[in-house]
Structures are given as structure tokens and as C-alpha cells.
Amino acid sequence: MDTGTHIVMGVALGGLATLDPAVHNDPVLFHAVLAGTIIGSHAPDFDTVLKLKNNATYIRHHRGATHSLPAVILWGILIASIIYMFVPQVNFLHLWLWTFLAVIIHVFVDIFNAYGTQAYRPFTSKWIAHGFINTFDPYIFMLHIAGIGVWALGANPGLTWLVIYSVILLYYIKRFIDKREIVKKIKDHFPNTEQIATSPTIKQNYWRVAITTDSKFYVGAVENGHIEIVDEFNKVPLPDSTIMELAQKDKNISAFLSFSPVYRWEINDYDDFTEVRFIDLRYRSKDYYPFVAVVQIDDNMRIMSSYTGWIFSENKLQNKLHVEESPI
């Protein structure tokens, strides 16, 4: 989920914690738990700082190790321990339990986005992305804002958030059913389907889909249950060539390939260099595929420049390639 939603979820969990008698009867513990749930609800995304280094590092590691099973355990212990240093008179067990729950929920809700997480590390580095809740879902966010408002007006926080989270649970079930119906329709239309990547949007009845069959990629949209295919590409394996081998060693290309499950590639020859481009098919927007990885290799088989990330125009991409450096 987005940062704003994670933060309001932390506030909500602080209110829900008042159902715990230990928290309800101890104002100091309540404020400690509220701090723990707010920080814990955002902590796994502290790896966003990696973006300051470069996009390749960010793409390879964001929602990776910080969202793994060991990290989930360690975040709760670390955050609760730091808070406990300032308020040692509170019950550490209850402080840790609610902080730990906040971290768990952060990682849990992230697996339902199209982006996903590596939540099952160290057992597998596979990206888990169920793709039926948008990264920013206005309904979920506004329910939290409404809950905070009602709480501020004096409503019982525990009961308020219990009701709201019951509604959100039903909403998740509804979105899961929506996706299941979409997948069924696609498989009925394309019996040879191997994989379907769904990307819900902020519009309830509009989804983006990227379909992999045994021979083609199809990119489309689903609106009110109607499937429209807007692009199709032949499914061509990567060539066994020196150019492609060198390209895959580049840090930007390598990061892209470690993350993207549905992409096409192209090789373009120019006067002084060859360009290898990888294009993620999941995020088509306004006739453009913004998530790419590109490497330019000169005639002496040296990498001139490369880039990976979100780019919404060819001019901006070329500008990035001119300023980015990419050692192997």
C-alpha cells in the first residue's frame, strides 16, 4: 500500500488496541502502543531510502528483505525495544504484540497489490503479488480517515475500528471475487493461458491485465466485466547472443529481470551502438509502457549507459540514459 494508507492503518491499530484491557487501563501504555503501531505500520518501507542510491538497487531490494519473515519478527522487537527504553514502566509484552501486529499487517496487505513483496523469504525469493487491491485504494483510505474522525469526536476507538475492519475484510473478499471472475473469463477466452497479471486501478470496475499464453503476450483492460485486448506480442525467448548476455550483466537490466514477471524485449541497432530494451507489460498507461530497462552497448562491446525505472516519455528516457552511468 501507499505510505499514507500504512500510516492511517497504524493509527487504526492503536485505536483497536484499546480492546486489550492492559492497554485500555494504562494511558502510558496506550500512547506507547500507538507510537509502536504507527512506526511498525511503516517500518518495512524504510528501505525506500535505497532510491537515493539508484533505481536498480531500489527495484531489486524494495519490499524484499525488509518484508521477509525474519524482518517481520525483528522489526517488532526493535521498535518495541526502542520505545520501551523511553517508557520502561509499561508492559513490554503488550507493547511488542501490538507493534508486531502492525508490522505483520503492513506486509500482509502489500501482497495483495500488483507490485507485491518477497514476503516468504528466506524460503523463496519469489514475488507474491495477488493483484486485486490497488496500491492506493481510495475506499480503504477514506474508511480509515472516517474512523479517525469518528474517534476524534469521542466514539469508542476499539468498537469503531472493529466495525471498520470488518467492513474492510468484506471489501477484500469482494475484490478477490472480482479478480476470480476476471481470471475465469480470460481463461475461457484464452484456453492456453499460462499466467495472468492483474492490476486494479482506483476505479472499482476497471482493471489492467497482462496475459501470457504459450505463444503470445496480450495486454488489455477489463471494464465492467468486459475484456478488451489493446496490444499483443509474440512470445519470443531471449536470444543466445553476446549482446544479450552482456546486457543481462548490467545492474539495471539485472534488477529489472529479478522483479518483472511479464515483459517483452527488443534489440535496436544504431550507427554507434546497440540498444537492448526490456518493457514490463503490466503497467500500460495511455498507450505507453512506463516501466522499462534499457542498456546501450557500443561497437567494442562496452556498456555506454543504462537505466531502469518509471519513464513516461521517450525524451525523458533518453535524457536519463545520457546522465546515468552503469558499470557492470
C-alpha positions, 0 to 999 in steps of 0.5 A: 500500500501507499505510505499514507494508507500504512500510516492511517492503518497504524493509527487504526491499530492503536485505536483497536488496541484499546480492546486489550484491557492492559492497554485500555487501563494504562494511558502510558501504555496506550500512547506507547502502543500507538507510537509502536503501531504507527512506526511498525505500520511503516517500518518495512518501507524504510528501505525506500531510502535505497532510491537515493542510491539508484533505481536498480538497487531500489527495484531489486531490494524494495519490499524484499528483505525488509518484508521477509519473515525474519524482518517481520519478527525483528522489526517488532522487537526493535521498535518495541525495544526502542520505545520501551527504553523511553517508557520502561514502566509499561508492559513490554509484552503488550507493547511488542504484540501490538507493534508486531501486529502492525508490522505483520499487517503492513506486509500482509496487505502489500501482497495483495497489490500488483507490485507485491513483496518477497514476503516468504523469504528466506524460503523463496525469493519469489514475488507474491503479488495477488493483484486485486487491491490497488496500491492506493485504494481510495475506499480503504483510505477514506474508511480509515480517515472516517474512523479517525474522525469518528474517534476524534469526536469521542466514539469508542476507538476499539468498537469503531475500528472493529466495525471498520475492519470488518467492513474492510475484510468484506471489501477484500473478499469482494475484490478477490471475487472480482479478480476470480471472475476476471481470471475465469473469463480470460481463461475461457477466452484464452484456453492456453493461458499460462499466467495472468497479471492483474492490476486494479486501478482506483476505479472499482470496475476497471482493471489492467491485465497482462496475459501470457499464453504459450505463444503470445503476450496480450495486454488489455483492460477489463471494464465492467466485466468486459475484456478488451485486448489493446496490444499483443506480442509474440512470445519470443525467448531471449536470444543466445547472443553476446549482446544479450548476455552482456546486457543481462550483466548490467545492474539495471537490466539485472534488477529489472529481470529479478522483479518483472514477471511479464515483459517483452524485449527488443534489440535496436541497432544504431550507427554507434551502438546497440540498444537492448530494451526490456518493457514490463507489460503490466503497467500500460498507461495511455498507450505507453509502457512506463516501466522499462530497462534499457542498456546501450552497448557500443561497437567494442562491446562496452556498456555506454549507459543504462537505466531502469525505472518509471519513464513516461516519455521517450525524451525523458528516457533518453535524457536519463540514459545520457546522465546515468552511468552503469558499470557492470 
